[in-house]
């Protein structure tokens, strides 16, 4: 009688526990836009709670495209904000909405090398 090994269940919540999840293609594109210093990104929160992440795409003279506001996918932006990958700046309040500047979260730099015990004691 052959031995069979039961397959280990793959649960998305437990896979890779302890590691931050890698962003998907849409989240990577959002991070690319947010980290571009030439492209200010904003989120507008309406009085009813609806959020819209957007930026201004300048006109490209070579292709004739642009010159308009571009909306970013709200679900991916919210996921990045919940994960701490993007942050919101100071609010600018209007009667029917609040606007925040969106920026990439700064991650602390890792030390280049560990100091020897003698250097730490001095």
C-alpha positions as CSV (number, residue, x, y, z in Angstrom):
1,X,0.0,0.0,0.0
2,X,1.7,3.3,-1.1
3,X,2.1,6.1,1.3
4,X,0.5,9.3,0.4
5,X,1.4,12.6,1.9
6,X,-1.4,15.1,2.4
7,X,-0.8,18.4,0.6
8,X,-0.2,21.3,2.9
9,X,-3.0,23.8,2.5
10,X,-1.9,27.1,0.9
11,X,-3.5,29.9,2.8
12,X,-2.8,33.3,1.5
13,X,-2.7,34.8,5.0
14,X,0.0,32.4,6.2
15,X,2.2,32.2,3.2
16,X,5.3,34.4,3.6
17,X,4.4,35.4,7.1
18,X,7.0,37.8,8.6
19,X,7.8,39.2,5.1
20,X,6.1,42.2,3.6
21,X,4.0,41.2,0.6
22,X,5.5,42.1,-2.8
23,X,3.4,44.7,-4.6
24,X,1.6,43.6,-7.7
25,X,1.9,45.2,-11.1
26,X,-0.7,47.9,-10.5
27,X,0.8,48.7,-7.1
28,X,4.2,48.9,-8.6
29,X,3.0,51.3,-11.2
30,X,1.3,53.4,-8.5
31,X,4.6,53.5,-6.5
32,X,6.5,54.5,-9.7
33,X,4.2,57.5,-10.2
34,X,4.2,58.5,-6.5
35,X,8.0,58.3,-6.2
36,X,8.6,60.5,-9.3
37,X,9.4,64.0,-7.9
38,X,8.1,65.6,-11.1
39,X,4.6,64.2,-10.6
40,X,2.7,65.5,-7.5
41,X,0.0,62.9,-6.5
42,X,-3.0,63.9,-4.5
43,X,-5.9,62.1,-2.9
44,X,-9.3,63.9,-2.6
45,X,-11.6,62.6,0.1
46,X,-15.2,63.7,-0.5
47,X,-17.7,64.4,2.3
48,X,-19.4,61.0,1.6
49,X,-16.1,59.2,2.1
50,X,-15.3,58.6,-1.5
51,X,-11.5,58.8,-2.3
52,X,-9.8,59.6,-5.6
53,X,-6.1,59.4,-6.1
54,X,-4.9,61.4,-9.1
55,X,-2.0,63.3,-10.7
56,X,-1.6,65.7,-13.6
57,X,-0.1,64.2,-16.7
58,X,1.7,67.0,-18.7
59,X,1.2,67.2,-22.5
60,X,3.8,65.2,-24.4
61,X,4.6,67.1,-27.5
62,X,6.0,64.0,-29.3
63,X,2.9,61.9,-28.9
64,X,0.3,64.6,-28.4
65,X,-1.0,62.7,-25.3
66,X,-1.5,64.1,-21.8
67,X,-2.6,67.5,-20.6
68,X,-5.1,65.9,-18.3
69,X,-5.7,64.5,-14.8
70,X,-5.2,60.8,-14.4
71,X,-6.9,58.7,-11.7
72,X,-4.9,56.0,-10.0
73,X,-6.6,52.8,-8.9
74,X,-8.2,53.4,-5.5
75,X,-8.0,49.8,-4.2
76,X,-4.2,49.6,-4.9
77,X,-3.5,53.0,-3.4
78,X,-5.5,52.2,-0.3
79,X,-3.6,48.9,0.0
80,X,-0.3,50.7,-0.3
81,X,-1.4,53.2,2.3
82,X,-2.6,50.5,4.7
83,X,0.8,48.7,4.3
84,X,2.7,51.9,5.1
85,X,4.2,52.2,1.6
86,X,2.7,55.6,0.9
87,X,1.8,58.5,3.3
88,X,-0.5,61.4,3.3
89,X,0.6,65.0,3.9
90,X,-1.2,67.8,5.6
91,X,-4.9,68.2,4.8
92,X,-6.2,71.1,2.7
93,X,-9.9,71.4,3.6
94,X,-12.7,72.7,1.4
95,X,-16.4,72.7,2.3
96,X,-17.1,69.5,0.5
97,X,-13.7,67.7,0.4
98,X,-10.3,67.3,1.9
99,X,-7.2,67.0,-0.3
100,X,-3.9,65.4,0.8
101,X,-0.5,65.2,-0.9
102,X,0.5,61.6,-1.4
103,X,4.2,60.6,-1.1
104,X,6.2,57.5,-0.8
105,X,7.0,56.4,2.8
106,X,10.6,56.7,3.7
107,X,12.2,53.5,5.0
108,X,15.1,53.8,7.4
109,X,18.4,53.1,5.9
110,X,20.1,49.9,7.1
111,X,23.6,50.4,8.6
112,X,26.4,49.7,6.2
113,X,28.3,47.5,8.6
114,X,28.2,46.7,12.3
115,X,30.7,48.5,14.5
116,X,33.1,46.5,16.6
117,X,32.4,46.3,20.4
118,X,35.3,48.7,21.1
119,X,33.9,51.4,18.9
120,X,30.5,51.2,20.5
121,X,31.9,51.5,24.0
122,X,33.8,54.7,23.2
